[in-house]
Amino acid sequence: MPQLHRRELHRRAVLALLAGLALARDAKAERTVFAEDGVAVRGTDVVAYFREGRPIAGRREFTHAWRGATWRFASAENRDAFAAEPERYAPAYGGFCAWAVAQGYTAPIDPRAWRIVEGRLYLNYNAQVQRDWERDIPGNVAKADTNWPRLAITR
């Protein structure tokens, strides 16, 4: 009988460990997106940057949950495009300021400070920071790409 009891305890411990790992993975995903009150990138429709060439406020009736945040869109068409290919439209570095990530930290963004480079959306803290980032886009992207895995985990 004691052997059965130990096996059951072991089974329960393994299940608890697996559940904890799943929660940690989900919590990490939530930390990898810039969201305020659970809304990604200040409610801006990220698909609109690609289709309209400008930031447009998303609407509450057109949302999609992804990576622990609610993403808003200006239309059902944009929402559906994002839902089909979120990695294509989601901003680099989870929507955190690209300049800040290049410098080794995270910062919020102004949706009006943006640029698409080689099919990837980059957001910045404000227009001045964006100008600093644009002085060496390839170098800043390389630094940010190196920094992002560490920052995404420790946020």
C-alpha positions as CSV (number, residue, x, y, z in Angstrom):
1,M,0.0,0.0,0.0
2,P,2.8,2.5,0.7
3,Q,4.2,2.0,-2.8
4,L,0.8,3.0,-4.3
5,H,0.7,6.1,-2.1
6,R,4.2,7.1,-3.3
7,R,3.2,6.6,-6.9
8,E,0.1,8.7,-6.5
9,L,2.1,11.5,-4.8
10,H,4.7,11.3,-7.7
11,R,1.9,11.5,-10.3
12,R,0.3,14.5,-8.6
13,A,3.7,16.2,-8.3
14,V,4.4,15.7,-12.0
15,L,0.9,17.0,-12.9
16,A,1.5,20.1,-10.7
17,L,4.8,20.7,-12.3
18,L,3.4,20.5,-15.8
19,A,0.6,22.8,-14.9
20,G,3.1,25.3,-13.4
21,L,5.2,25.2,-16.6
22,A,2.1,25.9,-18.7
23,L,1.2,28.9,-16.5
24,A,4.7,30.2,-16.7
25,R,4.7,29.9,-20.5
26,D,1.4,31.7,-20.7
27,A,2.6,34.4,-18.3
28,K,5.7,34.9,-20.4
29,A,3.6,35.3,-23.5
30,E,1.6,38.0,-21.7
31,R,4.8,39.9,-20.8
32,T,6.0,39.9,-24.4
33,V,3.3,42.4,-25.6
34,F,3.1,46.1,-24.7
35,A,-0.5,46.3,-23.3
36,E,-2.2,48.7,-21.0
37,D,-5.2,47.4,-19.2
38,G,-4.9,44.3,-21.4
39,V,-5.1,46.3,-24.7
40,A,-2.2,45.9,-27.0
41,V,-0.4,49.0,-28.5
42,R,-2.8,51.5,-27.0
43,G,-5.7,50.1,-29.0
44,T,-4.2,50.9,-32.4
45,D,-5.1,48.8,-35.4
46,V,-1.7,47.3,-36.3
47,V,-3.0,46.0,-39.7
48,A,-3.9,49.6,-40.7
49,Y,-0.1,50.6,-40.7
50,F,0.3,48.1,-43.6
51,R,-3.0,48.7,-45.4
52,E,-3.6,52.4,-44.8
53,G,-0.1,53.6,-44.2
54,R,-1.0,55.3,-40.9
55,P,-2.1,54.5,-37.4
56,I,-5.9,54.1,-36.9
57,A,-7.6,53.6,-33.6
58,G,-9.1,50.2,-33.2
59,R,-12.7,49.7,-32.2
60,R,-14.0,47.7,-29.2
61,E,-16.3,45.6,-31.5
62,F,-13.4,44.3,-33.6
63,T,-11.0,42.5,-31.3
64,H,-8.7,39.5,-31.3
65,A,-7.0,37.9,-28.3
66,W,-3.4,37.0,-28.9
67,R,-0.4,36.5,-26.6
68,G,-2.3,37.5,-23.6
69,A,-3.6,40.8,-24.9
70,T,-6.6,42.2,-26.7
71,W,-5.8,43.6,-30.1
72,R,-8.3,46.2,-31.5
73,F,-9.0,46.8,-35.2
74,A,-10.8,49.4,-37.2
75,S,-12.7,46.8,-39.2
76,A,-13.7,43.1,-39.2
77,E,-11.5,42.7,-42.3
78,N,-8.4,43.9,-40.5
79,R,-9.2,41.8,-37.4
80,D,-9.6,38.7,-39.6
81,A,-6.3,39.4,-41.4
82,F,-4.5,39.7,-38.1
83,A,-6.1,36.5,-36.7
84,A,-5.0,34.6,-39.8
85,E,-1.4,35.9,-39.7
86,P,-0.6,37.7,-36.4
87,E,3.2,37.4,-36.8
88,R,2.9,39.3,-40.1
89,Y,1.2,42.3,-38.6
90,A,2.3,42.3,-35.0
91,P,4.9,45.0,-34.2
92,A,8.5,44.0,-33.5
93,Y,9.4,43.5,-29.8
94,G,5.8,43.0,-28.8
95,G,5.1,46.7,-29.6
96,F,7.6,48.1,-27.1
97,C,9.8,51.0,-28.2
98,A,12.3,49.6,-30.7
99,W,14.9,52.2,-29.6
100,A,14.6,51.2,-26.0
101,V,14.9,47.5,-26.8
102,A,18.1,48.3,-28.7
103,Q,19.4,50.1,-25.6
104,G,18.6,47.1,-23.4
105,Y,15.3,48.0,-21.7
106,T,11.6,48.3,-22.6
107,A,9.5,51.5,-22.8
108,P,6.0,52.3,-23.9
109,I,5.2,53.7,-27.4
110,D,3.4,56.5,-29.2
111,P,1.4,54.8,-32.0
112,R,2.2,57.8,-34.2
113,A,6.0,57.1,-34.0
114,W,6.3,54.1,-36.4
115,R,8.0,52.8,-39.4
116,I,7.7,49.6,-41.5
117,V,11.2,48.3,-42.5
118,E,11.5,45.2,-44.6
119,G,7.9,44.2,-43.9
120,R,8.2,44.6,-40.1
121,L,6.4,47.2,-38.0
122,Y,8.6,49.1,-35.5
123,L,7.1,51.5,-32.9
124,N,8.9,54.1,-30.8
125,Y,8.4,56.1,-27.6
126,N,7.9,59.4,-29.5
127,A,8.9,61.2,-32.7
128,Q,12.3,62.3,-31.2
129,V,13.2,58.8,-30.1
130,Q,12.1,57.6,-33.5
131,R,14.6,60.0,-35.2
132,D,17.4,58.7,-33.0
133,W,16.4,55.1,-33.9
134,E,16.3,55.9,-37.6
135,R,19.9,57.1,-37.6
136,D,21.1,53.5,-37.7
137,I,18.1,51.3,-38.3
138,P,20.1,48.1,-39.2
139,G,22.4,48.5,-36.2
140,N,19.5,49.2,-33.8
141,V,17.5,46.3,-35.2
142,A,20.5,44.0,-34.7
143,K,21.0,45.2,-31.1
144,A,17.3,45.0,-30.4
145,D,17.0,41.5,-31.9
146,T,19.9,40.4,-29.6
147,N,18.3,42.1,-26.5
148,W,14.7,41.1,-27.0
149,P,14.8,37.4,-25.9
150,R,16.3,38.5,-22.5
151,L,13.9,41.4,-22.1
152,A,10.8,39.4,-23.1
153,I,11.6,36.9,-20.3
154,T,12.5,39.3,-17.5
155,R,9.7,41.9,-18.0
